[in-house]
Amino acid sequence: MGMFSNILNKLGFGAKPAAAAEVPAVAVEAAAAAAPTVAEAAPVAISVVDVVAQLDGLAAAHAEKLNWKVSIVDLMKLLELDSSLASRKELATELGCPAEKMSDSAQMNMWLHKTVLQKLADNGGDVPLELLS
């Protein structure tokens, strides 16, 4: 599993909605038997993850004052991920950081922060535009 997948998992991307997870299998089978076959092709809605609410909640409960809105290190710390330079380089490589930015940790960090937030939005995360630009 890649570093970015860890970020997605920590924020609840891909998790089944609670209501769907609590439906007993017998009820699902009964509903499927009673439903017309056309309903099987109905698309399943993708649940949106409120990234700001998730991270703000984690920040409020964290012992350190972390500013995830501007710092990739703080964002990773909030998610209890290794925020070392080596881990950030691994994440940057995974996400396709340009070589010229990889040699300058400040440039890489800025690129990485923006890219992670954009990728969260691309994967169904609700991320405000001001954090993406």
DSSP file with accessible surface (Angstrom, degrees, kcal/mol):
  #  RESIDUE AA STRUCTURE BP1 BP2  ACC     N-H-->O    O-->H-N    N-H-->O    O-->H-N    TCO  KAPPA ALPHA  PHI   PSI    X-CA   Y-CA   Z-CA
    1    1 A M              0   0  163      0, 0.0     2,-0.0     0, 0.0     5,-0.0   0.000 360.0 360.0 360.0 133.1    0.0    0.0    0.0
    2    2 A G     >  -     0   0   23      1,-0.1     4,-1.6    92,-0.0    89,-0.1  -0.258 360.0-107.3 -79.0 167.3    1.4    3.4   -1.0
    3    3 A M  H  > S+     0   0   19      1,-0.2     4,-1.6     2,-0.2     3,-0.1   0.898 120.0  51.9 -60.2 -42.6    1.8    6.4    1.2
    4    4 A F  H  > S+     0   0   14      1,-0.2     4,-2.5     2,-0.2    -1,-0.2   0.889 104.7  56.5 -66.7 -34.8   -1.1    8.2   -0.4
    5    5 A S  H  > S+     0   0   47      1,-0.2     4,-2.7     2,-0.2    -1,-0.2   0.879 103.8  54.8 -60.8 -36.4   -3.3    5.2    0.2
    6    6 A N  H  X S+     0   0   54     -4,-1.6     4,-2.4     2,-0.2    -1,-0.2   0.899 107.3  49.7 -62.8 -40.3   -2.5    5.5    3.9
    7    7 A I  H  X S+     0   0    0     -4,-1.6     4,-1.6     2,-0.2    -2,-0.2   0.943 111.0  49.1 -63.8 -46.7   -3.6    9.2    3.8
    8    8 A L  H  <>S+     0   0   24     -4,-2.5     5,-2.6     1,-0.2     4,-0.4   0.929 112.5  48.1 -58.4 -45.3   -6.9    8.2    2.1
    9    9 A N  H ><5S+     0   0   89     -4,-2.7     3,-1.3     1,-0.2    -1,-0.2   0.904 107.9  54.0 -63.7 -42.2   -7.5    5.4    4.6
   10   10 A K  H 3<5S+     0   0   95     -4,-2.4    -1,-0.2     1,-0.3    -2,-0.2   0.820 110.7  47.6 -62.6 -30.6   -6.8    7.7    7.6
   11   11 A L  T 3<5S-     0   0    0     -4,-1.6    -1,-0.3    -3,-0.2    -2,-0.2   0.421 120.2-107.8 -92.3  -0.2   -9.4   10.1    6.3
   12   12 A G  T X 5 +     0   0   29     -3,-1.3     3,-1.5    -4,-0.4    -3,-0.2   0.655  59.0 161.3  87.4  15.9  -12.0    7.5    5.7
   13   13 A F  T 3 <S+     0   0   19     -5,-2.6    -1,-0.3     1,-0.2     3,-0.1  -0.506  71.0  16.4 -69.1 136.5  -11.9    7.4    1.9
   14   14 A G  T 3  S+     0   0   82      1,-0.3    -1,-0.2    33,-0.2     2,-0.2   0.401  91.5 138.4  82.8  -3.6  -13.5    4.3    0.5
   15   15 A A    <   -     0   0   58     -3,-1.5    -1,-0.3     1,-0.1    32,-0.2  -0.499  59.2-111.7 -74.7 143.9  -15.2    3.4    3.8
   16   16 A K        -     0   0  171     -2,-0.2    -1,-0.1    -3,-0.1     5,-0.0  -0.517  38.1 -99.2 -73.0 141.5  -18.7    2.1    3.5
   17   17 A P     >  -     0   0   74      0, 0.0     4,-1.8     0, 0.0     3,-0.3  -0.330  32.0-120.1 -58.0 144.5  -21.4    4.5    4.8
   18   18 A A  H  > S+     0   0   67      1,-0.2     4,-1.4     2,-0.2    -2,-0.1   0.879 110.4  55.3 -57.0 -41.0  -22.5    3.4    8.4
   19   19 A A  H  4 S+     0   0   75      1,-0.2     4,-0.5     2,-0.2     3,-0.3   0.916 109.1  46.7 -62.6 -40.2  -26.1    2.8    7.3
   20   20 A A  H >4 S+     0   0   61     -3,-0.3     3,-0.8     1,-0.2    -1,-0.2   0.871 109.8  53.6 -71.1 -34.1  -25.1    0.4    4.6
   21   21 A A  H 3< S+     0   0   68     -4,-1.8    -1,-0.2     1,-0.2    -2,-0.2   0.766 106.1  53.8 -71.9 -24.5  -22.7   -1.5    6.8
   22   22 A E  T 3< S+     0   0  151     -4,-1.4    -1,-0.2    -3,-0.3    -2,-0.2   0.533  79.0 108.4 -90.2  -6.3  -25.4   -2.1    9.5
   23   23 A V  S <  S-     0   0   69     -3,-0.8     5,-0.0    -4,-0.5    -3,-0.0  -0.586  75.1-119.9 -74.1 123.1  -28.0   -3.7    7.2
   24   24 A P     >  -     0   0   85      0, 0.0     4,-1.8     0, 0.0     3,-0.3  -0.296  16.1-121.0 -62.6 149.0  -28.3   -7.4    8.0
   25   25 A A  H  > S+     0   0   66      1,-0.2     4,-2.7     2,-0.2     5,-0.2   0.860 112.1  58.6 -60.2 -34.9  -27.5   -9.7    5.1
   26   26 A V  H  > S+     0   0  111      1,-0.2     4,-2.5     2,-0.2    -1,-0.2   0.923 105.7  49.0 -62.6 -40.7  -31.0  -11.3    5.3
   27   27 A A  H  > S+     0   0   49     -3,-0.3     4,-2.4     2,-0.2    -1,-0.2   0.893 111.1  49.9 -66.7 -38.1  -32.6   -7.9    4.7
   28   28 A V  H  X S+     0   0   80     -4,-1.8     4,-2.5     2,-0.2    -2,-0.2   0.931 111.6  48.0 -66.1 -43.6  -30.3   -7.3    1.7
   29   29 A E  H  X S+     0   0  131     -4,-2.7     4,-2.2     2,-0.2    -2,-0.2   0.915 112.2  49.4 -64.3 -40.8  -31.1  -10.7    0.2
   30   30 A A  H  X S+     0   0   61     -4,-2.5     4,-1.8     1,-0.2    -1,-0.2   0.918 112.4  47.7 -65.1 -41.7  -34.8  -10.1    0.7
   31   31 A A  H  X S+     0   0   61     -4,-2.4     4,-1.7     1,-0.2    -1,-0.2   0.901 111.3  51.1 -65.9 -39.7  -34.7   -6.7   -0.9
   32   32 A A  H  < S+     0   0   66     -4,-2.5    -1,-0.2     1,-0.2    -2,-0.2   0.897 109.6  50.2 -65.7 -38.0  -32.6   -8.1   -3.8
   33   33 A A  H  < S+     0   0   88     -4,-2.2    -1,-0.2     1,-0.2    -2,-0.2   0.867 115.1  43.3 -67.9 -34.5  -35.2  -10.8   -4.4
   34   34 A A  H  < S+     0   0   87     -4,-1.8    -1,-0.2    -5,-0.2    -2,-0.2   0.722  97.7  90.4 -84.3 -21.7  -38.1   -8.4   -4.4
   35   35 A A  S  < S-     0   0   43     -4,-1.7     2,-0.0    -5,-0.2     5,-0.0  -0.465  84.3-109.3 -78.5 145.5  -36.4   -5.7   -6.6
   36   36 A P    >   -     0   0   92      0, 0.0     3,-1.2     0, 0.0     4,-0.4  -0.367  29.3-113.8 -67.4 155.5  -36.7   -5.8  -10.4
   37   37 A T  G >  S+     0   0  107      1,-0.3     3,-1.1     2,-0.2     4,-0.4   0.755 111.6  69.1 -66.2 -21.9  -33.6   -6.8  -12.3
   38   38 A V  G >  S+     0   0  120      1,-0.2     3,-1.6     2,-0.2    -1,-0.3   0.865  88.7  65.2 -64.5 -32.5  -33.3   -3.3  -13.8
   39   39 A A  G X  S+     0   0   52     -3,-1.2     3,-1.6     1,-0.3    -1,-0.2   0.756  84.8  74.0 -64.2 -21.5  -32.4   -1.9  -10.3
   40   40 A E  G <  S+     0   0  158     -3,-1.1    -1,-0.3    -4,-0.4    -2,-0.2   0.802  92.4  54.4 -63.9 -26.3  -29.2   -3.9  -10.3
   41   41 A A  G <  S+     0   0   90     -3,-1.6    -1,-0.3    -4,-0.4    -2,-0.2   0.489  79.5 122.2 -86.5  -2.3  -27.6   -1.5  -12.9
   42   42 A A    <   -     0   0   62     -3,-1.6     2,-0.0    -4,-0.2    -3,-0.0  -0.352  68.3-113.5 -63.1 136.3  -28.3    1.5  -10.7
   43   43 A P        -     0   0  129      0, 0.0     2,-0.5     0, 0.0    -1,-0.1  -0.362  22.8-125.0 -70.6 151.3  -25.2    3.5   -9.9
   44   44 A V        -     0   0  136     -2,-0.0     2,-0.1     1,-0.0     0, 0.0  -0.843  26.4-119.4 -97.9 129.9  -23.9    3.6   -6.3
   45   45 A A        -     0   0   95     -2,-0.5     2,-0.5     1,-0.1    -1,-0.0  -0.425  21.0-128.9 -69.0 139.9  -23.4    7.1   -5.0
   46   46 A I        -     0   0  142     -2,-0.1     2,-0.3     1,-0.0    -1,-0.1  -0.785  23.0-127.8 -88.5 128.5  -19.9    8.0   -3.8
   47   47 A S        -     0   0   62     -2,-0.5     2,-0.4   -32,-0.2   -33,-0.2  -0.570  19.8-129.7 -78.5 138.8  -19.8    9.4   -0.4
   48   48 A V        -     0   0  103     -2,-0.3     2,-0.6   -35,-0.1    77,-0.2  -0.723  13.3-140.7 -89.5 135.1  -17.9   12.7   -0.1
   49   49 A V  E     -a  125   0A  13     75,-1.6    77,-3.5    -2,-0.4     2,-1.4  -0.862   9.7-138.0 -97.5 124.0  -15.3   13.0    2.7
   50   50 A D  E  >  -a  126   0A  75     -2,-0.6     4,-2.3    75,-0.2     5,-0.2  -0.679  24.6-177.7 -81.5  91.9  -15.3   16.4    4.4
   51   51 A V  H  > S+     0   0    1     -2,-1.4     4,-2.8    75,-0.7     5,-0.3   0.905  77.0  51.0 -61.5 -44.4  -11.5   16.8    4.6
   52   52 A V  H  > S+     0   0   24     74,-0.9     4,-3.1     1,-0.2     5,-0.3   0.941 111.5  47.0 -62.4 -46.8  -11.5   20.1    6.5
   53   53 A A  H  > S+     0   0   54      1,-0.2     4,-2.2     2,-0.2    -1,-0.2   0.919 113.7  49.3 -61.7 -42.5  -13.9   18.8    9.2
   54   54 A Q  H  X S+     0   0   83     -4,-2.3     4,-2.0     2,-0.2    -2,-0.2   0.951 117.2  39.4 -61.0 -50.9  -11.8   15.6    9.6
   55   55 A L  H  X S+     0   0    0     -4,-2.8     4,-2.7     2,-0.2    -2,-0.2   0.878 114.5  52.3 -72.6 -37.1   -8.5   17.4    9.9
   56   56 A D  H  X S+     0   0   66     -4,-3.1     4,-2.4    -5,-0.3    -1,-0.2   0.902 109.8  50.9 -63.6 -39.0   -9.8   20.3   12.0
   57   57 A G  H  X S+     0   0   43     -4,-2.2     4,-1.4    -5,-0.3    -2,-0.2   0.923 111.8  46.3 -63.2 -43.5  -11.3   17.7   14.4
   58   58 A L  H  X S+     0   0   66     -4,-2.0     4,-0.7     1,-0.2    -2,-0.2   0.906 112.2  51.4 -65.0 -39.9   -8.0   15.9   14.6
   59   59 A A  H >< S+     0   0   24     -4,-2.7     3,-0.7     1,-0.2    -2,-0.2   0.896 106.7  53.6 -65.4 -39.3   -6.1   19.2   15.1
   60   60 A A  H 3< S+     0   0   91     -4,-2.4    -1,-0.2     1,-0.2    -2,-0.2   0.847 113.6  43.0 -64.4 -31.9   -8.5   20.3   17.9
   61   61 A A  H 3< S+     0   0   89     -4,-1.4    -1,-0.2    -5,-0.2     2,-0.2   0.529  94.2 102.7 -91.4  -6.4   -7.8   17.0   19.8
   62   62 A H    <<  -     0   0   61     -4,-0.7     4,-0.1    -3,-0.7    16,-0.0  -0.552  69.6-137.7 -84.2 143.3   -4.0   17.0   19.1
   63   63 A A  S    S+     0   0  109     -2,-0.2     2,-0.2     2,-0.1    -1,-0.1   0.871  88.3  62.8 -65.8 -38.2   -1.6   18.0   21.9
   64   64 A E  S    S-     0   0   96      1,-0.0     2,-0.9    -3,-0.0    -2,-0.1  -0.593  92.0-116.1 -86.0 151.7    0.6   20.1   19.5
   65   65 A K        -     0   0  210     -2,-0.2     2,-0.4     2,-0.0    -2,-0.1  -0.787  44.5-177.3 -86.3 108.4   -0.7   23.1   17.6
   66   66 A L        -     0   0   15     -2,-0.9     2,-0.8    -7,-0.2     3,-0.1  -0.916  25.0-154.0-115.0 135.4   -0.5   21.9   14.0
   67   67 A N    >>  +     0   0   81     -2,-0.4     4,-1.6     1,-0.2     3,-1.4  -0.725  20.9 169.0-107.8  81.1   -1.4   23.9   10.9
   68   68 A W  T 34  +     0   0    4     -2,-0.8     7,-0.2     1,-0.3    -1,-0.2   0.708  67.7  73.9 -65.1 -19.8   -2.3   21.3    8.4
   69   69 A K  T 34 S+     0   0   86      1,-0.2    -1,-0.3    -3,-0.1     3,-0.1   0.701 116.3  15.9 -71.5 -17.0   -3.7   23.9    6.0
   70   70 A V  T <4 S+     0   0  104     -3,-1.4     2,-0.5     1,-0.2    -2,-0.2   0.516 117.3  68.7-127.9 -11.9   -0.1   25.1    5.1
   71   71 A S     X  -     0   0   30     -4,-1.6     4,-2.2     1,-0.1    -1,-0.2  -0.944  49.0-165.8-123.2 123.4    2.2   22.3    6.2
   72   72 A I  H  > S+     0   0    4     -2,-0.5     4,-2.6     2,-0.2     5,-0.2   0.864  97.3  56.4 -68.3 -33.8    2.5   18.8    4.8
   73   73 A V  H  > S+     0   0   31      2,-0.2     4,-2.5     1,-0.2    -1,-0.2   0.951 109.4  44.8 -62.5 -47.4    4.5   17.8    7.9
   74   74 A D  H  > S+     0   0   30     -7,-0.2     4,-2.5     2,-0.2    -6,-0.2   0.898 111.7  53.0 -64.6 -39.4    1.6   18.9   10.2
   75   75 A L  H  X S+     0   0    0     -4,-2.2     4,-1.4    -8,-0.2    -1,-0.2   0.940 111.6  45.7 -61.0 -44.8   -0.9   17.2    8.0
   76   76 A M  H  <>S+     0   0    0     -4,-2.6     5,-2.8     1,-0.2    -2,-0.2   0.898 111.0  52.8 -67.3 -38.5    1.0   14.0    8.2
   77   77 A K  H ><5S+     0   0   69     -4,-2.5     3,-1.7     1,-0.2    -1,-0.2   0.913 106.1  54.0 -62.2 -42.7    1.5   14.3   11.9
   78   78 A L  H 3<5S+     0   0    6     -4,-2.5    -1,-0.2     1,-0.3    -2,-0.2   0.854 109.2  48.3 -59.0 -35.5   -2.3   14.8   12.4
   79   79 A L  T 3<5S-     0   0    4     -4,-1.4    -1,-0.3    -5,-0.2    -2,-0.2   0.343 116.4-117.3 -87.7   7.2   -2.8   11.5   10.5
   80   80 A E  T < 5 +     0   0  158     -3,-1.7     2,-0.3     1,-0.2    -3,-0.2   0.881  68.2 140.5  56.9  42.0   -0.2    9.8   12.7
   81   81 A L      < -     0   0   27     -5,-2.8     2,-0.3    -6,-0.1    -1,-0.2  -0.822  65.6 -90.2-109.4 154.4    2.0    9.1    9.7
   82   82 A D        -     0   0   96     -2,-0.3    -5,-0.1     1,-0.1    -6,-0.0  -0.475  39.0-174.2 -63.2 121.2    5.8    9.4    9.6
   83   83 A S        +     0   0   22     -2,-0.3    -1,-0.1     4,-0.1    -6,-0.1   0.197  34.9 132.9-106.5  17.1    6.5   12.9    8.5
   84   84 A S  S  > S-     0   0   44      1,-0.1     4,-2.6     4,-0.1     5,-0.2  -0.158  72.9-107.1 -62.4 162.4   10.3   12.5    8.2
   85   85 A L  H  > S+     0   0   70      1,-0.2     4,-2.8     2,-0.2     5,-0.2   0.906 121.4  54.8 -58.5 -40.1   12.1   13.9    5.2
   86   86 A A  H  > S+     0   0   71      1,-0.2     4,-2.1     2,-0.2    -1,-0.2   0.920 109.7  46.2 -62.0 -41.8   12.6   10.3    3.9
   87   87 A S  H  > S+     0   0   10      2,-0.2     4,-2.5     1,-0.2    -1,-0.2   0.897 112.2  50.3 -68.7 -38.6    8.8    9.6    4.1
   88   88 A R  H  X S+     0   0   30     -4,-2.6     4,-2.9     2,-0.2    -2,-0.2   0.905 110.2  50.4 -66.9 -37.7    7.9   12.9    2.5
   89   89 A K  H  X S+     0   0   86     -4,-2.8     4,-2.6    -5,-0.2    -2,-0.2   0.904 109.7  51.3 -64.6 -39.1   10.4   12.1   -0.4
   90   90 A E  H  X S+     0   0  110     -4,-2.1     4,-2.5    -5,-0.2    -2,-0.2   0.932 112.7  45.0 -62.3 -44.7    8.7    8.7   -0.7
   91   91 A L  H  X S+     0   0    0     -4,-2.5     4,-2.2     2,-0.2    -2,-0.2   0.923 112.6  51.5 -64.7 -42.9    5.3   10.3   -0.9
   92   92 A A  H  X>S+     0   0    0     -4,-2.9     5,-2.8     1,-0.2     4,-0.5   0.915 111.0  48.1 -61.6 -41.2    6.6   13.0   -3.4
   93   93 A T  H ><5S+     0   0   96     -4,-2.6     3,-1.2     3,-0.2    -1,-0.2   0.934 110.3  52.0 -63.9 -44.7    8.1   10.3   -5.6
   94   94 A E  H 3<5S+     0   0   82     -4,-2.5    -1,-0.2     1,-0.3    -2,-0.2   0.874 112.5  45.6 -59.2 -37.4    4.8    8.3   -5.5
   95   95 A L  H 3<5S-     0   0   25     -4,-2.2    -1,-0.3    -5,-0.1    -2,-0.2   0.436 120.4-106.2 -90.7   0.4    2.8   11.4   -6.5
   96   96 A G  T <<5 -     0   0   54     -3,-1.2    -3,-0.2    -4,-0.5    -2,-0.1   0.845  44.4-172.5  84.3  37.1    5.2   12.4   -9.3
   97   97 A C      < -     0   0   15     -5,-2.8    -1,-0.2    -8,-0.1     5,-0.1  -0.372  34.0-103.9 -62.4 134.8    7.0   15.4   -7.9
   98   98 A P    >>  -     0   0   41      0, 0.0     4,-1.4     0, 0.0     3,-1.2  -0.319  26.5-121.1 -59.9 143.0    9.3   17.1  -10.5
   99   99 A A  H 3> S+     0   0   80      1,-0.3     4,-1.1     2,-0.2     3,-0.2   0.850 109.7  59.7 -55.9 -39.3   13.0   16.3  -10.0
  100  100 A E  H 34 S+     0   0  135      1,-0.2    -1,-0.3     2,-0.2     4,-0.2   0.798 107.5  46.2 -65.4 -26.0   14.0   20.0   -9.6
  101  101 A K  H X4 S+     0   0   59     -3,-1.2     3,-1.1     1,-0.2     7,-0.7   0.776 101.8  65.7 -83.8 -27.2   11.6   20.3   -6.6
  102  102 A M  H 3< S+     0   0   38     -4,-1.4    -2,-0.2     1,-0.2    -1,-0.2   0.810  96.2  56.9 -64.9 -28.5   12.9   17.0   -5.0
  103  103 A S  T 3< S+     0   0  103     -4,-1.1     2,-0.5     1,-0.2    -1,-0.2   0.609 103.6  57.3 -81.1 -10.0   16.4   18.6   -4.5
  104  104 A D  S <> S-     0   0   74     -3,-1.1     4,-2.9    -4,-0.2     5,-0.2  -0.937  71.4-159.1-122.7 106.5   15.0   21.5   -2.4
  105  105 A S  H  > S+     0   0   58     -2,-0.5     4,-2.8     1,-0.2     5,-0.2   0.847  91.6  52.6 -59.9 -34.4   13.0   20.3    0.6
  106  106 A A  H  > S+     0   0   53      2,-0.2     4,-2.2     1,-0.2    -1,-0.2   0.942 113.0  43.7 -65.8 -46.1   11.0   23.6    1.0
  107  107 A Q  H  > S+     0   0   76      2,-0.2     4,-2.4     1,-0.2    -2,-0.2   0.904 114.8  50.1 -63.8 -41.9    9.9   23.5   -2.7
  108  108 A M  H  X S+     0   0    0     -4,-2.9     4,-3.1    -7,-0.7    -2,-0.2   0.927 109.6  51.2 -62.6 -43.4    9.1   19.8   -2.4
  109  109 A N  H  X S+     0   0   37     -4,-2.8     4,-2.6    -5,-0.2    -2,-0.2   0.907 111.0  47.3 -61.8 -42.7    7.1   20.4    0.7
  110  110 A M  H  X S+     0   0  115     -4,-2.2     4,-2.1     2,-0.2     5,-0.2   0.931 115.3  45.5 -64.7 -45.0    5.0   23.1   -0.9
  111  111 A W  H  X S+     0   0   53     -4,-2.4     4,-2.7     1,-0.2    -2,-0.2   0.926 113.8  50.1 -61.4 -45.0    4.4   21.0   -4.0
  112  112 A L  H  X S+     0   0    0     -4,-3.1     4,-2.9    -5,-0.2     5,-0.2   0.919 109.2  50.1 -64.0 -43.6    3.6   18.0   -1.9
  113  113 A H  H  X S+     0   0   18     -4,-2.6     4,-2.2    -5,-0.2     5,-0.2   0.957 114.6  43.8 -60.4 -49.8    1.1   19.8    0.3
  114  114 A K  H  X S+     0   0  112     -4,-2.1     4,-2.3     1,-0.2    -2,-0.2   0.917 115.4  48.8 -62.4 -42.5   -0.8   21.3   -2.7
  115  115 A T  H  X S+     0   0   22     -4,-2.7     4,-2.9    -5,-0.2     5,-0.2   0.905 109.1  51.7 -67.5 -41.5   -0.7   18.0   -4.6
  116  116 A V  H  X S+     0   0    0     -4,-2.9     4,-2.4     2,-0.2    -1,-0.2   0.946 111.8  46.8 -61.3 -46.4   -2.0   15.9   -1.6
  117  117 A L  H  X S+     0   0    0     -4,-2.2     4,-2.2    -5,-0.2    -1,-0.2   0.916 113.4  49.1 -63.0 -39.6   -4.9   18.3   -1.1
  118  118 A Q  H  X S+     0   0   74     -4,-2.3     4,-2.7     1,-0.2    -2,-0.2   0.919 111.0  49.4 -64.9 -42.4   -5.7   18.2   -4.9
  119  119 A K  H  X S+     0   0   76     -4,-2.9     4,-1.3     2,-0.2    -1,-0.2   0.865 108.3  53.8 -66.0 -34.9   -5.5   14.4   -4.9
  120  120 A L  H  <>S+     0   0    0     -4,-2.4     5,-2.5    -5,-0.2     3,-0.4   0.933 111.0  46.2 -62.4 -43.6   -7.9   14.3   -1.9
  121  121 A A  H ><5S+     0   0   26     -4,-2.2     3,-1.8     1,-0.2    -2,-0.2   0.917 109.6  54.5 -64.1 -41.1  -10.3   16.4   -3.9
  122  122 A D  H 3<5S+     0   0  102     -4,-2.7    -1,-0.2     1,-0.3    -2,-0.2   0.762 106.7  52.9 -63.2 -25.8   -9.8   14.3   -7.0
  123  123 A N  T 3<5S-     0   0   81     -4,-1.3    -1,-0.3    -3,-0.4    -2,-0.2   0.181 135.7 -80.2 -97.6  15.4  -10.8   11.2   -4.9
  124  124 A G  T < 5S+     0   0   24     -3,-1.8   -75,-1.6     1,-0.3     2,-0.3   0.562  82.2 144.6 101.7   9.2  -14.0   12.7   -3.6
  125  125 A G  E   < -a   49   0A  10     -5,-2.5     2,-1.0   -77,-0.2    -1,-0.3  -0.612  51.8-128.2 -82.5 141.9  -12.8   14.9   -0.8
  126  126 A D  E     +a   50   0A  90    -77,-3.5   -74,-0.9    -2,-0.3   -75,-0.7  -0.790  42.4 164.3 -89.0  99.6  -14.5   18.1   -0.1
  127  127 A V        -     0   0   12     -2,-1.0     5,-0.1   -76,-0.1    -3,-0.0  -0.985  38.3-117.4-121.6 123.3  -11.5   20.6   -0.1
  128  128 A P    >>  -     0   0   38      0, 0.0     3,-1.5     0, 0.0     4,-0.6  -0.261  22.5-120.1 -60.3 146.0  -12.2   24.3   -0.4
  129  129 A L  H >> S+     0   0  141      1,-0.3     3,-1.2     2,-0.2     4,-1.1   0.828 109.7  64.6 -56.1 -35.1  -10.8   26.0   -3.5
  130  130 A E  H 34 S+     0   0  143      1,-0.3    -1,-0.3     2,-0.2    -3,-0.0   0.771 102.0  50.1 -65.1 -21.8   -8.6   28.4   -1.4
  131  131 A L  H <4 S+     0   0   29     -3,-1.5    -1,-0.3     1,-0.2    -2,-0.2   0.639 109.1  52.9 -86.6 -13.9   -6.6   25.4   -0.2
  132  132 A L  H <<        0   0   23     -3,-1.2    -2,-0.2    -4,-0.6    -1,-0.2   0.628 360.0 360.0 -94.7 -16.8   -6.1   24.1   -3.7
  133  133 A S     <        0   0  119     -4,-1.1     0, 0.0     0, 0.0     0, 0.0  -0.474 360.0 360.0-101.6 360.0   -4.7   27.2   -5.3
